[in-house]
Amino acid sequence: MNGRLLQYGRWGALIEESEILAMRAESLQDSDTRSSRELHGQAAALVEEALPLIPNEKFIFEPY
């Protein structure tokens, strides 16, 4: 988060974007469930796109 994953290229950018979408979805969960579900779906699609792009180099991932 907070741009720390961008150093890992396309994979990092996709994961960052999926996290942002997931946070937006969580904030809408009680007030607008339809939009929340759509955002969760978009976040999941980004994660699926990122899976084959996981960096080969060994790294320590500390999200927070």
C-alpha positions as CSV (number, residue, x, y, z in Angstrom):
1,M,0.0,0.0,0.0
2,N,0.9,3.7,-0.2
3,G,2.9,3.1,-3.4
4,R,5.4,0.7,-1.8
5,L,4.5,-2.1,-4.2
6,L,5.0,0.0,-7.3
7,Q,8.7,-0.8,-7.2
8,Y,7.7,-4.4,-8.3
9,G,6.4,-3.2,-11.7
10,R,3.1,-4.2,-13.2
11,W,2.4,-6.8,-10.4
12,G,2.8,-4.1,-7.7
13,A,0.6,-1.7,-9.6
14,L,-2.2,-4.3,-10.0
15,I,-2.0,-5.3,-6.3
16,E,-2.1,-1.6,-5.2
17,E,-5.1,-0.9,-7.4
18,S,-6.9,-4.0,-6.1
19,E,-6.3,-3.0,-2.5
20,I,-7.7,0.5,-3.2
21,L,-10.8,-1.0,-4.8
22,A,-11.3,-3.4,-1.9
23,M,-11.1,-0.6,0.6
24,R,-13.7,1.4,-1.3
25,A,-15.9,-1.6,-1.5
26,E,-15.6,-2.1,2.3
27,S,-16.6,1.5,2.9
28,L,-19.8,1.1,0.7
29,Q,-20.7,-2.3,2.2
30,D,-23.5,-1.0,4.4
31,S,-24.8,1.9,2.3
32,D,-24.6,0.6,-1.3
33,T,-24.2,-3.2,-1.5
34,R,-24.5,-3.4,-5.2
35,S,-21.6,-1.0,-5.8
36,S,-19.6,-2.8,-3.1
37,R,-20.0,-6.1,-4.8
38,E,-19.0,-4.6,-8.2
39,L,-15.9,-3.1,-6.6
40,H,-15.0,-6.4,-4.9
41,G,-15.4,-8.1,-8.3
42,Q,-13.1,-5.6,-10.0
43,A,-10.5,-6.0,-7.2
44,A,-10.6,-9.8,-7.6
45,A,-10.1,-9.5,-11.3
46,L,-7.0,-7.4,-10.8
47,V,-5.6,-9.9,-8.4
48,E,-6.2,-12.7,-10.9
49,E,-4.4,-10.7,-13.5
50,A,-1.5,-10.1,-11.1
51,L,-1.0,-13.7,-10.1
52,P,1.1,-14.8,-13.1
53,L,3.2,-11.6,-12.7
54,I,4.5,-12.3,-9.2
55,P,8.2,-11.2,-9.2
56,N,10.8,-13.9,-9.4
57,E,13.2,-12.3,-7.0
58,K,12.9,-13.1,-3.4
59,F,11.3,-10.2,-1.5
60,I,9.8,-9.5,1.9
61,F,6.2,-8.2,1.6
62,E,5.2,-6.1,4.6
63,P,1.9,-4.4,3.6
64,Y,1.6,-2.2,6.7
